Amino acid sequence: MTTTDKLCRSELFSGLSPEQVGKIAALAEEVVCQSGDVVVREGETGDEVYVVGEGMVEVVVPKGSIPDVPGPPRVKSLVELGPGQSFGEMALLDRGVRSATVRCVEDGTTLCVIRRQALLALCDDDPQIGYVLMRNIALDLSFKLRHRNLRVRLEEGGGAG
């Protein structure tokens, strides 16, 4: 399967033609990770977006620490992401710090890594790609924010209404 085929499965590039996705694929670098490899770490600055080509990663955040207890920090897994799913989109917008840690959960996980500067230059050259990409990022972030707010209200006992 080509990089273009892998990226075509991603909602991040939904609405783009195969030729347009091919332009993005030309910017991508494929990396292969093993189970347990940390791809991005919470709190670090990011400037790339990742699309899972094959395999699986999990998004984790600290669950709290137990003082004076040796061992690795406890984490809470928020979600697992598989082929076609992406992470790191916020780095395209603001180059801010990562909001979670992402690590591989399967050996041979292939990630398509796209650097911010190269992608934004392509968006400047092809405004249609830029428009569709930014619309898709906005839709994804809106969904995540709405889902998070609903979950927080339910956990607080406020109901979904």
MOSULQUI-V357830 format. One record per residue. N is the residue number from 0. RES is the residue in three letters. SS is DSSP state (@ for helix, = for strand, . for the rest). Layout:
# MOSULQUI-V357830
N;RES;SS + N;RES;SS
This chain:
# MOSULQUI-V357830
0;MET;. + 1;THR;. + 2;THR;@ + 3;THR;@ + 4;ASP;@ + 5;LYS;@ + 6;LEU;@ + 7;CYS;@ + 8;ARG;. + 9;SER;. + 10;GLU;@ + 11;LEU;@ + 12;PHE;@ + 13;SER;. + 14;GLY;. + 15;LEU;. + 16;SER;. + 17;PRO;@ + 18;GLU;@ + 19;GLN;@ + 20;VAL;@ + 21;GLY;@ + 22;LYS;@ + 23;ILE;@ + 24;ALA;@ + 25;ALA;. + 26;LEU;. + 27;ALA;. + 28;GLU;= + 29;GLU;= + 30;VAL;= + 31;VAL;= + 32;CYS;= + 33;GLN;. + 34;SER;. + 35;GLY;. + 36;ASP;. + 37;VAL;= + 38;VAL;= + 39;VAL;= + 40;ARG;. + 41;GLU;. + 42;GLY;. + 43;GLU;. + 44;THR;= + 45;GLY;. + 46;ASP;. + 47;GLU;= + 48;VAL;= + 49;TYR;= + 50;VAL;= + 51;VAL;= + 52;GLY;= + 53;GLU;= + 54;GLY;. + 55;MET;. + 56;VAL;= + 57;GLU;= + 58;VAL;= + 59;VAL;= + 60;VAL;= + 61;PRO;= + 62;LYS;. + 63;GLY;. + 64;SER;. + 65;ILE;. + 66;PRO;. + 67;ASP;. + 68;VAL;. + 69;PRO;. + 70;GLY;. + 71;PRO;. + 72;PRO;. + 73;ARG;. + 74;VAL;= + 75;LYS;= + 76;SER;= + 77;LEU;= + 78;VAL;= + 79;GLU;= + 80;LEU;= + 81;GLY;. + 82;PRO;. + 83;GLY;. + 84;GLN;. + 85;SER;= + 86;PHE;= + 87;GLY;. + 88;GLU;@ + 89;MET;@ + 90;ALA;@ + 91;LEU;@ + 92;LEU;@ + 93;ASP;@ + 94;ARG;. + 95;GLY;. + 96;VAL;= + 97;ARG;. + 98;SER;. + 99;ALA;. + 100;THR;= + 101;VAL;= + 102;ARG;= + 103;CYS;= + 104;VAL;. + 105;GLU;. + 106;ASP;. + 107;GLY;. + 108;THR;= + 109;THR;= + 110;LEU;= + 111;CYS;= + 112;VAL;= + 113;ILE;= + 114;ARG;= + 115;ARG;@ + 116;GLN;@ + 117;ALA;@ + 118;LEU;@ + 119;LEU;@ + 120;ALA;@ + 121;LEU;@ + 122;CYS;@ + 123;ASP;@ + 124;ASP;@ + 125;ASP;. + 126;PRO;@ + 127;GLN;@ + 128;ILE;@ + 129;GLY;@ + 130;TYR;@ + 131;VAL;@ + 132;LEU;@ + 133;MET;@ + 134;ARG;@ + 135;ASN;@ + 136;ILE;@ + 137;ALA;@ + 138;LEU;@ + 139;ASP;@ + 140;LEU;@ + 141;SER;@ + 142;PHE;@ + 143;LYS;@ + 144;LEU;@ + 145;ARG;@ + 146;HIS;@ + 147;ARG;@ + 148;ASN;@ + 149;LEU;@ + 150;ARG;@ + 151;VAL;@ + 152;ARG;@ + 153;LEU;@ + 154;GLU;@ + 155;GLU;. + 156;GLY;. + 157;GLY;. + 158;GLY;. + 159;ALA;. + 160;GLY;.
